[in-house]
Each structure stands twice: as structure tokens, then as C-alpha cells.
């Protein structure tokens, strides 16, 4: 099974930038999108349901229009579909779609950004913990795959300028420590199974020619619970795919 994740920074916007061509050519069995920023009344039925994917699931943000949101397009039909986290404090922003397949649970998550204020940083850290608690409970039944925009670079090689960003949300000690904790609970950063070097990024600012100069951050990930480690055939980044300030990432599982 090939699964993709992409923060498209506006689904309607990326449709105008070659998204459908990429989607038709990518070969994904499941494609997960974050930051769709769309509501049902802003999309045609055709826009919501690409022909190449029979099953499509959207989690629209209800707190305000043009904000957050996630979507999944799947060729195999999931056994079940779930939206959001159980904790009501983290509902309403359209950040989670969870699909159940016979061999695993698949999370598509757009984790909060903590840069706006201390309050939002606290919300982000609480969201992280609420997700981990939920994943650990589900993991008792079957393994976990989670992909999406985590909004945190884990180590110094995961961003171009670690020192100058050390006090910025996205690379704060407490955010990085949470990723350490996540890994300690038995979750594997699949990209690092195959590539341990620097200069591999998934997000670039629109300013200062950051993408042209590859001055980016790796904040989009696929993690699997340890039980699936041996099933991961490859995990990759597609930095040449344009259309958003993020690029797609992919994982292939032998199931």
C-alpha cells in the first residue's frame, strides 16, 4: 500500500496549480491532505471527489471558514472512518481523519501551530498529548500509521537554520521533547529509516527565496508503531512537487 500526505495550504488554490495531474500520476492508494481550508459549499461535487479515488472523507473546520481542515482520498474502502480526537477540547478545527484498514489504523493529522501565542502553544502541546493517549489506546487493537504536518522539526538536521530558530515555535525544546517522547513510546520516524543526512525538508517559507535555496524545515512525517517497522518498504519526500509551501511525502507498506 502506498500512502501520501500533503499539506496543500488551500485545496481550492492547489487545484489551480496542477494538483489533479499530480494526484492521477502519484500512484497512491490513499492520499491524505492537510490545511484544506475549504467548506462543502465552496467545492463542486467533482472537486470533492476525484474520479481516481472512489472513497473520500473530509473533516471541515467548524470554528471558522478558510481555516485548517483535512481530507482523505482512498482507493480501498476503509472498514471505518472517524473524525477528530475524543477530547472535546480538540474538536472543531477539522484536524484529524482516522481510517481503519484490516492491518492498521491510519491517522491523517494537521497538528496545531504554536507561533501565534503562548495560548496556542499550550493548545498544541495538549493536542499532542491527547493524540498520543488516543493512539496508545487504539494500538491495543492494531498497529498505528500516522502521517501529516506535525508543525515541529525534530532535530537540528531537520531545518536549515537551527540556531536562529531555537526560540521559535516549531523548534522549541518542549516541542522537540514531545517528539522524543513519541518515539520512546515505540513510534518510528520512517524517513529516518532510510536517510540519516541533512538538507531534506518538507516546508519552505514563501519569503527570501527559501525554496530555491532549500532553506526549509522537515515538519511533515510518517510514523508507524514499532510493530510495523519491518513492513515499511520505503519512505520519501517529493521536494520538486510544487503548488504549496509544503511538498508531498510518501510511504510504502508491505501488507
C-alpha positions as CSV (number, residue, x, y, z in Angstrom):
1,X,0.0,0.0,0.0
2,X,1.3,3.5,-1.0
3,X,0.1,6.4,1.2
4,X,0.8,10.0,0.6
5,X,0.5,13.1,2.9
6,X,0.5,16.7,1.7
7,X,-0.3,20.0,3.4
8,X,-1.8,21.7,0.4
9,X,-2.2,25.1,2.1
10,X,-5.7,25.6,0.5
11,X,-7.4,22.9,-1.5
12,X,-9.1,25.3,-3.9
13,X,-5.8,27.0,-4.5
14,X,-3.8,23.8,-5.2
15,X,-6.5,22.7,-7.7
16,X,-5.3,25.6,-9.9
17,X,-1.7,24.5,-9.6
18,X,-1.6,21.1,-11.2
19,X,-2.9,19.1,-8.2
20,X,-5.1,16.8,-10.2
21,X,-2.3,15.9,-12.6
22,X,-0.1,15.0,-9.6
23,X,-2.9,13.0,-8.0
24,X,-3.6,11.0,-11.1
25,X,0.1,10.2,-11.5
26,X,1.2,9.6,-7.9
27,X,0.1,6.0,-7.6
28,X,-1.1,6.4,-4.1
29,X,-3.7,4.0,-2.7
30,X,-4.5,6.7,-0.1
31,X,-3.8,10.4,-0.3
32,X,-4.2,12.5,2.9
33,X,-4.4,16.3,2.7
34,X,-4.0,18.9,5.4
35,X,-4.9,22.6,5.6
36,X,-7.6,22.2,3.0
37,X,-9.2,25.5,4.2
38,X,-12.4,24.6,2.4
39,X,-16.1,24.1,3.3
40,X,-18.6,21.9,1.4
41,X,-20.4,24.9,-0.1
42,X,-17.1,26.1,-1.6
43,X,-16.4,23.0,-3.7
44,X,-18.3,21.3,-6.5
45,X,-19.1,17.6,-6.1
46,X,-16.4,16.8,-8.7
47,X,-13.8,18.8,-6.7
48,X,-14.6,17.0,-3.6
49,X,-14.5,13.5,-5.2
50,X,-11.7,13.0,-7.7
51,X,-12.6,10.3,-10.2
52,X,-9.5,8.2,-9.5
53,X,-10.4,7.7,-5.8
54,X,-13.8,6.1,-5.0
55,X,-13.8,6.9,-1.3
56,X,-13.3,10.4,0.0
57,X,-13.6,11.8,3.6
58,X,-13.4,15.4,4.7
59,X,-13.2,16.9,8.1
60,X,-14.2,20.6,7.7
61,X,-13.2,23.1,10.4
62,X,-16.4,24.4,12.0
63,X,-14.8,27.2,14.1
64,X,-14.3,29.4,11.1
65,X,-14.2,29.3,7.3
66,X,-11.0,29.2,5.4
67,X,-9.1,27.5,8.3
68,X,-7.4,24.2,8.9
69,X,-9.3,21.1,7.6
70,X,-8.2,17.6,6.5
71,X,-9.3,15.2,3.8
72,X,-8.5,11.6,2.7
73,X,-8.9,10.0,-0.7
74,X,-8.8,6.2,-0.7
75,X,-9.0,3.5,-3.3
76,X,-9.6,0.7,-0.9
77,X,-12.7,1.2,1.2
78,X,-11.8,1.6,4.9
79,X,-13.5,-0.6,7.5
80,X,-14.5,2.5,9.4
81,X,-13.9,6.3,9.4
82,X,-13.6,8.6,12.4
83,X,-13.2,12.3,12.8
84,X,-11.3,14.3,15.4
85,X,-9.9,13.3,18.8
86,X,-12.1,12.0,21.7
87,X,-11.2,15.0,23.9
88,X,-13.8,17.7,23.1
89,X,-11.1,20.4,23.8
90,X,-9.5,19.4,20.5
91,X,-12.6,19.2,18.2
92,X,-13.9,21.8,15.8
93,X,-10.8,22.6,13.9
94,X,-11.0,19.7,11.4
95,X,-7.6,18.4,12.2
96,X,-8.0,14.6,12.2
97,X,-9.3,11.9,10.0
98,X,-8.8,8.3,11.1
99,X,-9.3,5.4,8.7
100,X,-9.4,1.8,9.8
101,X,-7.9,-0.8,7.4
102,X,-7.7,-4.5,8.2
103,X,-4.0,-4.3,9.2
104,X,-3.7,-0.9,10.9
105,X,-5.3,2.4,11.9
106,X,-4.3,5.3,9.7
107,X,-4.3,8.8,11.1
108,X,-4.3,11.9,8.9
109,X,-3.4,14.9,11.2
110,X,-2.8,18.6,10.8
111,X,-1.2,19.4,14.2
112,X,-1.7,22.9,15.5
113,X,0.8,25.7,15.0
114,X,2.1,27.3,18.2
115,X,3.5,30.5,16.9
116,X,0.6,32.8,17.4
117,X,0.6,33.0,21.2
118,X,1.5,31.2,24.4
119,X,-2.1,30.0,24.5
120,X,-1.9,28.4,21.1
121,X,1.5,26.8,22.0
122,X,-0.3,25.3,25.1
123,X,-3.1,24.1,22.8
124,X,-0.6,22.4,20.5
125,X,1.2,20.6,23.4
126,X,-2.2,19.5,24.8
127,X,-3.2,18.3,21.3
128,X,0.0,16.2,21.1
129,X,-0.7,14.5,24.4
130,X,-4.4,13.9,23.6
131,X,-3.4,12.3,20.3
132,X,-0.7,10.1,21.9
133,X,-3.1,8.9,24.6
134,X,-5.7,8.1,21.9
135,X,-3.2,6.3,19.7
136,X,-1.9,4.2,22.6
137,X,-5.5,3.0,23.3
138,X,-6.2,2.1,19.7
139,X,-2.8,0.4,19.4
140,X,-4.0,-2.3,21.8
141,X,-6.2,-3.4,18.9
142,X,-3.9,-3.0,15.9
143,X,-0.8,-1.0,14.8
144,X,-0.8,2.7,14.0
145,X,0.3,4.7,11.0
146,X,0.2,8.5,11.3
147,X,1.0,11.0,8.6
148,X,0.7,14.7,8.4
149,X,2.0,18.1,9.3
150,X,3.4,17.8,12.8
151,X,4.5,21.5,12.8
152,X,7.7,20.7,14.6
153,X,11.2,19.9,13.3
154,X,12.7,17.2,15.5
155,X,16.5,17.6,15.3
156,X,19.0,20.2,14.1
157,X,19.4,18.4,10.8
158,X,15.6,18.8,10.2
159,X,15.9,22.5,9.4
160,X,18.3,24.8,7.6
161,X,18.9,27.3,10.4
162,X,18.5,25.6,13.8
163,X,20.3,28.2,16.0
164,X,18.4,31.2,14.7
165,X,15.1,29.3,15.2
166,X,15.8,27.8,18.6
167,X,13.3,30.1,20.3
168,X,10.6,29.9,17.7
169,X,7.6,27.6,17.9
170,X,8.3,24.7,15.7
171,X,11.7,24.1,17.1
172,X,11.2,24.8,20.8
173,X,12.7,22.4,23.3
174,X,9.3,21.3,24.6
175,X,8.1,20.5,21.1
176,X,11.2,18.5,20.2
177,X,11.0,16.7,23.6
178,X,7.5,15.6,22.8
179,X,8.7,14.0,19.5
180,X,11.4,12.3,21.7
181,X,8.6,11.0,23.9
182,X,6.5,9.9,21.0
183,X,9.5,7.8,19.7
184,X,10.2,6.4,23.2
185,X,6.6,5.1,23.2
186,X,7.6,2.9,20.2
187,X,6.8,5.0,17.1
188,X,9.3,5.1,14.2
189,X,10.1,8.2,12.0
190,X,10.0,6.2,8.8
191,X,12.0,8.7,6.7
192,X,15.0,8.3,9.1
193,X,14.9,4.6,8.5
194,X,16.3,5.3,5.0
195,X,18.0,8.6,5.2
196,X,20.1,10.0,8.1
197,X,21.5,13.0,6.4
198,X,20.6,16.8,6.4
199,X,19.0,19.0,3.8
200,X,15.8,17.1,3.4
201,X,12.9,19.4,4.0
202,X,9.1,19.4,3.5
203,X,8.2,23.1,4.1
204,X,9.8,26.3,2.9
205,X,8.8,29.9,3.6
206,X,7.4,31.9,0.7
207,X,9.9,34.6,1.7
208,X,13.6,35.1,0.9
209,X,13.7,32.6,-2.0
210,X,13.7,29.9,0.7
211,X,12.6,27.1,-1.6
212,X,15.0,28.0,-4.3
213,X,17.8,28.0,-1.7
214,X,16.5,24.9,0.0
215,X,16.3,26.8,3.3
216,X,13.5,24.7,4.8
217,X,12.1,22.6,7.6
218,X,11.2,18.9,7.8
219,X,7.9,19.1,9.7
220,X,5.8,16.6,7.8
221,X,6.2,13.0,8.8
222,X,5.1,9.4,8.5
223,X,5.4,7.5,11.8
224,X,4.5,3.8,12.3
225,X,4.2,2.0,15.6
226,X,7.1,-0.4,16.1
227,X,5.1,-3.5,15.1
228,X,5.0,-2.2,11.5
229,X,8.7,-1.3,11.2
230,X,9.6,-4.4,9.1
231,X,6.6,-3.7,6.8
232,X,8.0,-0.3,5.7
233,X,9.5,-0.7,2.2
234,X,10.3,3.0,1.7
235,X,9.6,6.5,2.9
236,X,10.3,9.6,0.9
237,X,9.9,13.3,0.2
238,X,8.9,14.9,-3.1
239,X,10.5,18.4,-2.9
240,X,10.1,19.0,-6.6
241,X,6.3,18.9,-6.5
242,X,5.1,22.5,-6.4
243,X,1.7,24.0,-5.6
244,X,2.0,24.6,-1.8
245,X,4.7,25.8,0.6
246,X,4.8,22.2,1.7
247,X,5.6,19.2,-0.6
248,X,4.1,15.7,-0.6
249,X,5.7,12.9,1.4
250,X,5.0,9.2,0.9
251,X,5.3,5.8,2.5
252,X,5.0,2.2,1.0
253,X,4.0,-0.7,3.3
254,X,4.2,-4.4,2.5
255,X,0.9,-5.6,3.7
